[in-house]
Amino acid sequence: MKKPFILAFAVLLAIGTADAKPKKSSPKTPWQQADSIVSAIRKTNFPKKTYRITDFGARAYRPDAPVALAHDAINLAITVCNQEGGGTVIIPDSTYITGPITLLSNVNLHLEDGAVLKFSTNPDLYFPAVLTRWEGIDCYNTHPLIYAYGAQNIAITGKGLLDAQGSNSNWWSWCGAAHFGWEKGKISQSGRDGDKTKGPRARLLQWGETQTPVHERVFTKEDGMRPQFVNLFRCNTVLIEDVTLQNSPFWVLHPLFCNDLIVRGVKVINEGPNGDGCDPESCNRVLIENCVFHTGDDCIAIKSGRNMDGRKWNTPSQNIVVRGCKMEDGHGGVVIGSEISGGYRNLYVEDCEMDSPNLDRVIRIKTNSCRSGIIENIYVRNIRVGQCREAVLRINLNYEPKEVCQRGNNPIVRNVNLENVTCQKSQFGIILNGLDDVCNIYNINLKDCEFNGVKPNKRYGGGVIGKEGKYRDIRLNNVKINGELVESPSDVN
C-alpha cells in the first residue's frame, strides 16, 4: 500500500529538482583568478632517497690540486636517482667545478647551504649542440649549463650558489660587443668580422623566416651563440627554489613549453649581455615569488616565440603570477616580449619593489609588426618604485624597427590594468608607441597611481604621457603626476 505514495513522492521530487535553477557562482575578481592559478599548479613530490655526488666520484675543488670536473659524477647520480624511482641528488657543502648537467624526471638537484657549483667556461664541454630555442627561434645550439628535455617532476633547490663564471674573457665576448670584451677576429654571434647582417644570429633569423627545417639549424662552437644558464624544455611540474645564480652566459632561467612551474626565493645576479633573469616561454601556470633580480637586461621577460616559429607553434604564455619580488638593475621589471608571436594572456603582478637608477622601466610590453599575437589581461597592483630611468609603463608596438622580417603581422595589446603603483622618480609616467595605420593599443586603465619626479621632455612634451601612433580607451582614475591629478587623454589618437 505504500508503493503509490513513494512513487508519487519520487515524481514530485524529480519535478522539483528539474525546475530548480542552478545557482550562479559570482564572477571571480582578477586577484581571485590569480589565487586560483596558484592553487592549480601541480607541486613537485620526491621520494626520500638521497644520492650524494661524492659517492659517485665527485671531488671538491682544491686550489693546490688539479681541477677535477664533477659533471660526470653529477650526471651519473642523476641517472641512478631517476632509474631508481627518483629522489634528491645532493651537492655537499664545498665548491665543485663542473661542465653541463642534464636533469631527468623525478630528480631534485639540491645544493646544501655553502655548496657552490662553478661551471667551466671551456666551450668544448658544451657541444654537441642540443635542441632549444634562441631568442624565440628553434635550433640546435650550445648545450645549456643545466638542461632538461621532456622531464616531469624536477627541481633545483637549496641555499647554494650556481656560478656560470661568465665574464668579458669568455662567454660574454661572444655577443660581439667591444665593451664586453669582443675584438675583431674573435668568434661571436655577429661573426669574426662583426657584421651583424651576416653573422650566425642573422643566419638564425633568416632560417626562421624561410622555415628552414629545424634539424638543419645547427650551430657549432665557431658560431659563438651563447647558451642559457638553465633551459628546461617541455618539462612539467618544476620547482626552482632558494638558489642563487650569477654570471650567466645568456638568459638565466629559460623554461620553454613548460607547465606548472614555481620559481621561489631565487636570487639572480647577472650583469652580462642579454642577461635576462627569468624568461618563461610558451609556459602555462607559473608562479614567480619572493625573488631578487639584478640583471643586465630584463628581470622577468615573458615570451612565446619569434615571428614564423612563434606563429607555427601558436602556443601562448598564460596564467603567470609574480608577487613579492624585488627588481634592481634591468631593462624592465616585468616585461612581455619581444619574442611574443604566440601571444600572452593573464598576467598578475603584485606586491613588488623596484628601485635602481639602472632600472629602465617597471612594466614593459614590447613587440612589432613581425610578430602578430594578442597580449591581454595584464593586472598589476601594489608596486612600490623608488626610481626608474625611463617610464613606469611602456607599451611599444614598434620595437626593433629595423628587424628584417615579414611585416604586416600586427600585434594587439589590450586590457592592461595598473592599480596603486607609486614611483618617486622617472622620466615619464607612461609611454605608448602605437602603430601608425591601425589602433591596436586599447583599454589601458590606471587607478590610484602616483608618479613623482617626472621631468618634461622635448620628444613627448610634458613627460606625463609619451605617445606615438594610434591608441584609444586610455583611462586614468585618480592618477597623480608630480602631485597633480591627470586627466585621461583624448579617446582616440
C-alpha positions in Angstrom: 0.0 0.0 0.0 3.0 2.3 0.5 4.3 2.0 -3.1 2.0 4.5 -4.8 2.9 7.1 -2.2 6.6 6.5 -2.6 6.3 6.7 -6.4 4.3 9.9 -6.2 6.9 11.5 -3.8 9.7 10.5 -6.2 7.9 12.0 -9.2 7.3 15.3 -7.2 10.9 15.3 -6.1 12.1 14.8 -9.7 9.9 17.6 -10.9 11.0 19.9 -8.2 14.7 19.2 -9.0 14.2 19.7 -12.7 12.5 23.1 -12.1 15.2 24.3 -9.6 17.6 26.7 -11.3 21.3 26.1 -10.6 22.9 28.8 -8.5 25.1 31.1 -10.4 28.6 31.5 -9.0 29.7 35.1 -8.7 32.4 36.0 -11.2 35.9 36.0 -9.8 38.0 39.2 -9.5 41.3 39.2 -11.3 43.1 38.6 -8.0 40.8 35.7 -7.1 41.7 34.3 -10.5 45.4 34.7 -9.7 44.9 32.7 -6.4 43.1 30.0 -8.4 46.0 29.7 -10.8 48.5 29.3 -7.9 46.2 26.7 -6.3 46.0 24.8 -9.6 49.8 24.5 -10.1 50.9 20.9 -9.6 53.6 20.7 -6.9 56.8 18.6 -7.1 57.0 15.5 -4.9 60.1 13.4 -4.5 60.9 10.1 -2.7 63.0 10.5 0.4 66.0 8.7 -1.1 69.2 10.8 -1.4 72.3 10.5 -3.6 75.4 12.4 -2.7 77.6 13.3 -5.7 80.7 12.4 -3.7 79.5 8.8 -3.6 79.7 8.9 -7.4 83.2 10.2 -7.7 82.8 14.0 -7.4 85.8 15.7 -5.8 85.6 19.2 -4.3 87.8 21.9 -5.8 91.2 22.4 -4.2 93.5 25.2 -5.3 96.6 23.1 -4.7 95.3 20.1 -6.8 94.5 19.6 -10.5 90.9 20.6 -11.4 88.6 17.6 -11.3 85.4 18.2 -13.3 82.3 17.0 -11.5 79.7 16.8 -14.2 80.2 13.1 -15.0 79.6 12.2 -11.3 76.7 14.6 -11.1 75.0 13.3 -14.2 75.6 9.7 -13.1 74.0 10.4 -9.7 71.0 12.0 -11.6 70.7 8.9 -13.9 70.8 6.4 -11.0 68.3 8.5 -9.0 66.0 8.6 -12.0 66.3 4.9 -12.7 65.6 4.0 -9.0 62.3 6.0 -9.0 63.6 9.4 -8.0 64.8 11.3 -5.0 67.3 14.1 -4.2 70.8 14.4 -5.6 72.9 16.4 -3.1 75.7 18.8 -3.8 77.5 18.9 -0.4 78.9 22.0 1.3 82.0 22.5 -0.9 83.0 24.0 -4.2 82.8 21.9 -7.4 83.9 22.7 -10.9 81.5 21.2 -13.4 80.6 21.0 -17.1 77.0 20.7 -18.3 74.3 19.0 -16.3 71.2 17.2 -17.6 68.2 16.8 -15.3 65.9 13.8 -15.5 62.4 13.1 -14.2 61.7 12.8 -10.5 65.1 14.3 -9.5 65.7 17.2 -7.2 69.1 18.7 -7.6 69.8 20.1 -4.1 72.6 22.4 -3.1 73.4 22.4 0.6 74.0 25.7 2.3 77.6 26.6 1.4 77.6 24.4 -1.7 79.0 26.1 -4.9 78.8 24.8 -8.4 81.2 26.7 -10.7 80.6 25.9 -14.4 83.7 25.6 -16.6 83.9 28.2 -19.4 85.6 25.7 -21.7 83.1 25.7 -24.7 84.3 22.3 -25.9 82.4 20.8 -23.0 79.0 22.2 -24.2 78.9 20.5 -27.6 77.4 18.7 -29.5 74.5 21.1 -29.7 71.1 20.3 -28.2 67.5 21.2 -29.3 66.4 24.5 -27.8 65.3 28.0 -28.8 67.5 31.0 -29.1 65.7 34.4 -28.9 62.4 32.6 -29.8 63.7 30.6 -32.8 64.0 26.8 -32.8 67.5 25.5 -33.3 70.3 23.2 -32.1 72.7 25.3 -30.1 75.3 25.2 -27.3 74.3 22.9 -24.5 72.8 25.0 -21.7 74.7 24.7 -18.4 71.7 22.9 -16.9 69.3 21.3 -19.3 66.3 19.1 -19.3 64.1 17.9 -22.1 60.6 16.3 -21.6 61.3 15.8 -17.8 58.5 15.5 -15.3 58.6 16.5 -11.6 62.1 18.1 -11.4 63.7 20.7 -9.1 66.7 22.8 -8.4 66.7 23.7 -4.7 68.9 24.7 -1.7 70.8 27.7 -0.4 73.8 27.1 -2.5 75.4 29.1 -5.4 75.3 28.3 -9.1 78.1 30.4 -10.8 78.4 30.3 -14.6 81.6 32.3 -14.3 80.6 34.5 -17.3 82.9 37.4 -18.0 84.4 39.5 -20.7 87.2 37.0 -21.1 84.8 34.1 -22.1 81.1 33.8 -22.8 80.2 37.5 -22.7 82.5 38.4 -25.6 80.5 36.1 -27.8 77.8 38.8 -28.0 80.1 40.7 -30.4 80.2 44.0 -28.4 83.6 45.6 -27.7 82.6 46.7 -24.1 82.0 43.0 -23.3 85.5 42.1 -24.5 85.0 41.2 -28.2 87.7 42.1 -30.6 87.8 41.6 -34.4 88.8 38.1 -35.3 87.2 36.5 -32.2 84.1 34.3 -32.5 80.8 36.0 -31.9 77.1 35.8 -32.8 77.9 38.6 -35.3 80.8 36.6 -36.9 84.5 37.2 -36.6 84.3 40.4 -38.6 81.4 41.7 -36.5 79.0 42.0 -39.4 75.6 41.7 -37.7 73.8 41.4 -41.0 75.7 38.2 -42.0 76.7 36.6 -38.7 75.3 33.5 -37.0 72.5 35.4 -35.3 71.4 36.9 -38.6 71.5 33.4 -40.1 69.2 32.1 -37.4 66.7 34.9 -38.0 66.8 34.0 -41.7 66.3 30.3 -41.0 63.2 31.3 -39.1 61.8 33.5 -41.9 62.4 30.8 -44.6 61.3 28.0 -42.3 64.4 26.0 -42.8 63.9 22.5 -41.3 65.0 22.6 -37.6 67.3 19.7 -38.0 69.4 21.9 -40.4 69.6 24.8 -37.9 72.7 23.5 -36.1 75.4 25.7 -34.5 78.9 24.9 -33.6 81.4 26.5 -31.3 82.7 28.6 -34.1 79.3 30.4 -34.3 79.6 31.9 -30.8 75.9 31.5 -29.9 75.9 31.7 -26.1 74.0 29.1 -24.0 71.3 29.7 -21.5 72.2 29.0 -17.8 69.1 26.9 -17.1 66.9 25.7 -20.0 64.0 23.4 -19.2 62.3 22.3 -22.5 58.9 20.7 -22.5 59.0 19.9 -18.8 56.1 19.7 -16.4 55.9 20.2 -12.6 59.0 22.2 -11.9 60.4 23.9 -8.8 63.4 26.3 -8.6 63.8 27.4 -5.1 66.2 29.4 -2.9 69.3 29.1 -5.1 71.5 32.0 -6.2 72.5 32.1 -9.9 75.2 34.5 -11.2 77.2 35.5 -14.2 75.2 33.6 -16.9 76.4 33.5 -20.5 73.0 34.5 -21.7 69.4 34.2 -20.3 69.5 32.8 -16.8 66.2 30.8 -16.3 64.6 29.8 -19.5 61.6 27.5 -19.1 60.3 26.6 -22.6 56.9 24.9 -23.3 56.6 24.1 -19.5 53.5 23.7 -17.4 53.2 24.1 -13.6 56.4 26.0 -12.7 57.3 27.6 -9.4 60.3 29.9 -9.0 60.6 30.9 -5.4 63.2 32.7 -3.2 65.7 32.7 -6.1 68.3 35.4 -6.4 69.7 36.3 -9.9 72.8 38.4 -10.2 73.8 38.8 -13.9 75.3 42.0 -15.5 76.2 40.2 -18.7 74.8 40.9 -22.2 71.2 39.6 -22.8 71.3 38.6 -19.1 67.5 38.2 -18.6 66.6 36.9 -15.1 63.7 34.6 -15.9 62.1 34.1 -19.3 59.1 31.8 -19.3 58.4 31.0 -23.0 55.1 29.4 -24.1 54.5 28.3 -20.5 51.3 27.8 -18.6 50.6 28.1 -14.8 53.7 29.8 -13.4 54.4 31.4 -10.0 57.4 33.6 -9.5 57.5 34.8 -5.9 59.9 36.3 -3.4 62.8 36.5 -5.8 65.5 39.2 -6.3 66.7 40.2 -9.8 69.8 42.3 -10.6 70.3 41.9 -14.3 71.9 43.4 -17.4 68.7 43.0 -19.3 65.0 42.4 -18.4 64.4 41.0 -14.9 61.4 38.9 -15.9 60.6 38.6 -19.6 57.7 36.6 -20.8 58.0 35.1 -24.3 56.1 32.9 -26.8 58.3 32.5 -29.9 59.5 34.8 -32.6 57.8 35.5 -35.9 57.2 32.4 -38.1 58.3 29.9 -35.4 56.1 31.5 -32.8 53.1 31.6 -35.1 53.8 28.0 -36.2 53.6 26.6 -32.7 50.9 29.1 -31.7 51.4 28.5 -28.0 50.9 31.5 -25.8 52.3 32.0 -22.4 49.5 32.4 -20.0 48.4 32.4 -16.3 51.6 33.8 -14.7 51.6 35.2 -11.2 54.5 37.4 -10.0 54.4 38.5 -6.4 56.7 39.7 -3.6 59.7 40.2 -5.8 62.4 42.8 -5.8 63.9 44.2 -9.0 67.1 46.2 -9.0 69.1 46.8 -12.3 67.5 45.8 -15.5 65.9 47.0 -18.8 62.5 46.2 -17.3 61.0 44.9 -14.1 58.2 42.7 -15.6 58.3 42.5 -19.4 56.2 40.9 -22.1 58.1 40.3 -25.3 59.7 40.9 -27.6 59.5 37.3 -28.8 55.8 37.0 -28.3 54.3 35.8 -31.5 52.2 33.1 -29.8 50.6 35.8 -27.7 50.1 36.2 -24.0 47.1 36.3 -21.6 46.5 36.6 -17.9 49.4 38.2 -16.0 49.1 39.1 -12.4 51.9 41.2 -10.7 51.5 42.3 -7.1 53.4 43.5 -4.0 56.8 44.0 -5.7 59.5 46.6 -5.0 61.6 48.1 -7.8 64.4 50.7 -7.3 67.5 51.5 -9.3 68.8 54.3 -11.5 69.7 51.4 -13.8 66.2 50.0 -14.0 64.7 51.4 -17.2 61.0 50.5 -16.9 58.7 49.0 -14.4 56.1 47.3 -16.7 57.1 46.9 -20.3 55.3 45.4 -23.3 57.5 45.2 -26.5 56.5 43.7 -29.8 56.3 44.7 -33.5 54.6 44.0 -36.8 56.8 41.0 -37.4 55.2 39.2 -34.5 51.4 39.3 -34.5 49.8 37.8 -31.4 47.3 39.2 -28.8 48.6 40.4 -25.4 45.8 40.8 -23.0 44.6 40.7 -19.4 47.5 42.3 -17.6 46.8 43.1 -13.9 49.4 45.0 -11.7 48.8 46.3 -8.2 50.7 47.5 -5.1 54.0 48.1 -6.8 56.5 50.5 -4.9 59.1 52.1 -7.1 61.9 54.2 -5.8 63.2 55.2 -9.2 63.4 54.0 -12.7 65.2 55.6 -15.6 62.5 55.9 -18.3 58.9 55.0 -17.7 56.6 53.3 -15.2 54.6 51.7 -18.1 55.7 51.4 -21.7 53.8 49.7 -24.4 55.8 49.6 -27.7 54.4 48.1 -30.9 57.4 49.4 -32.9 60.2 47.6 -31.0 63.3 46.8 -33.1 62.0 48.7 -36.2 65.0 47.6 -38.4 64.4 43.9 -38.0 64.4 42.0 -41.3 61.2 40.0 -41.4 57.8 39.6 -43.0 55.8 42.7 -41.9 52.1 43.1 -41.6 51.6 40.8 -38.7 50.2 43.5 -36.4 50.1 42.7 -32.7 47.3 43.8 -30.3 47.7 44.9 -26.7 44.6 45.3 -24.7 43.1 45.2 -21.2 46.2 46.4 -19.2 45.4 47.5 -15.7 47.6 49.2 -13.1 46.4 50.0 -9.5 48.2 51.5 -6.6 51.5 51.8 -8.4 53.8 54.5 -7.0 57.1 55.8 -8.3 59.3 58.6 -6.8 61.4 59.3 -9.9 61.1 58.6 -13.6 61.4 60.5 -16.9 57.8 59.6 -17.9 54.7 58.2 -16.3 53.5 56.3 -19.4 54.8 55.8 -22.9 52.6 54.4 -25.7 54.2 53.6 -29.0 51.3 52.6 -31.2 51.1 51.6 -34.9 50.5 54.4 -37.4 47.9 52.7 -39.5 45.8 50.7 -37.1 44.7 51.3 -33.5 45.9 48.2 -31.7 46.6 49.6 -28.2 43.3 50.0 -26.2 41.6 49.5 -22.9 44.6 50.7 -20.7 43.5 51.5 -17.2 45.4 53.2 -14.3 43.8 53.7 -10.9 45.1 55.2 -7.7 48.7 55.7 -9.1 51.2 58.4 -8.2 54.3 59.2 -10.2 56.6 61.8 -8.8 59.9 63.3 -10.0 58.6 63.2 -13.6 60.6 65.5 -15.9 59.4 67.3 -19.1 60.8 66.0 -22.3 61.2 67.6 -25.7 60.1 64.5 -27.6 56.8 64.0 -25.8 56.1 67.4 -24.3 55.3 67.2 -20.6 56.6 63.8 -19.7 53.2 62.8 -18.4 52.2 60.5 -21.2 54.5 60.0 -24.1 52.6 58.8 -27.2 53.1 58.0 -30.8 50.8 56.3 -33.3 47.3 55.2 -32.6 45.7 54.2 -29.3 42.3 54.5 -27.6 40.4 54.0 -24.3 43.2 55.1 -22.0 41.5 55.7 -18.7 43.2 57.4 -15.7 41.3 57.3 -12.4 42.9 59.2 -9.6 46.3 59.3 -11.2 48.7 61.9 -10.0 51.9 63.0 -11.7 54.1 65.4 -9.7 51.3 65.8 -7.2 48.7 66.9 -9.8 45.7 64.9 -11.0 46.0 63.9 -14.7 43.0 63.6 -17.0 42.6 60.8 -19.4 43.9 61.5 -22.9 41.6 62.1 -25.8 39.7 58.9 -26.5 41.2 58.2 -29.9 44.6 59.2 -31.3 
